[in-house]
């Protein structure tokens, strides 16, 4: 599976992190916790290789107008 690279806008700020000109390598994902102020996530330990992901998404909770099963 080939995923597009993610180039964040120059003014992107996530709490105390300033991420600019950041590219997610092919074959990796960038995941952020839902409690951005206290989450330890890819901003701390880097991108995750796709082959390390063990789960699948079944239900989406947010945004509320899209809540339900994921196809």
C-alpha positions as CSV (number, residue, x, y, z in Angstrom):
1,X,0.0,0.0,0.0
2,X,1.4,3.4,-0.9
3,X,0.4,6.3,1.2
4,X,1.0,9.9,0.2
5,X,3.5,12.0,2.1
6,X,2.1,14.5,4.6
7,X,3.4,18.1,4.3
8,X,2.0,20.2,7.2
9,X,1.3,23.9,6.7
10,X,4.1,26.2,7.9
11,X,2.0,27.6,10.7
12,X,0.9,24.2,12.2
13,X,1.3,24.1,16.0
14,X,0.3,21.2,18.2
15,X,0.6,22.4,21.8
16,X,4.4,22.9,22.4
17,X,5.4,21.3,19.2
18,X,6.0,23.3,16.0
19,X,5.9,20.9,13.0
20,X,6.9,22.4,9.7
21,X,8.1,20.9,6.5
22,X,7.5,17.4,8.0
23,X,7.2,14.5,5.6
24,X,5.9,11.1,6.6
25,X,8.0,8.5,4.8
26,X,6.3,6.0,2.5
27,X,5.3,2.9,4.4
28,X,4.8,4.8,7.7
29,X,2.0,6.5,9.5
30,X,1.9,9.5,11.8
31,X,-0.5,9.1,14.7
32,X,-1.5,11.7,17.3
33,X,-3.2,10.9,20.6
34,X,-6.6,12.4,21.2
35,X,-5.4,14.2,24.4
36,X,-2.8,16.3,22.6
37,X,-1.6,18.1,25.7
38,X,-0.7,14.9,27.5
39,X,-0.4,12.2,24.8
40,X,2.9,10.5,24.0
41,X,2.6,9.9,20.3
42,X,4.5,10.2,17.0
43,X,5.5,13.7,17.9
44,X,7.7,12.1,20.6
45,X,8.8,8.8,19.1
46,X,8.5,9.3,15.4
47,X,6.5,7.6,12.6
48,X,5.2,4.0,12.8
49,X,6.0,1.4,10.2
50,X,2.7,0.2,8.6
51,X,3.7,-3.5,9.2
52,X,3.7,-2.7,13.0
53,X,-0.1,-1.8,13.0
54,X,-2.1,-4.7,14.3
55,X,-5.7,-3.4,14.5
56,X,-8.4,-2.2,12.2
57,X,-10.9,0.6,12.6
58,X,-14.5,-0.6,13.1
59,X,-16.3,2.5,14.5
60,X,-15.7,6.2,14.1
61,X,-16.8,8.5,17.0
62,X,-15.6,11.9,15.7
63,X,-16.8,14.0,14.0
64,X,-20.2,13.3,15.5
65,X,-22.0,13.7,12.2
66,X,-20.0,10.8,10.8
67,X,-20.2,8.5,13.8
68,X,-20.9,4.9,13.0
69,X,-19.3,1.8,11.2
70,X,-16.3,2.4,9.0
71,X,-16.4,0.6,5.7
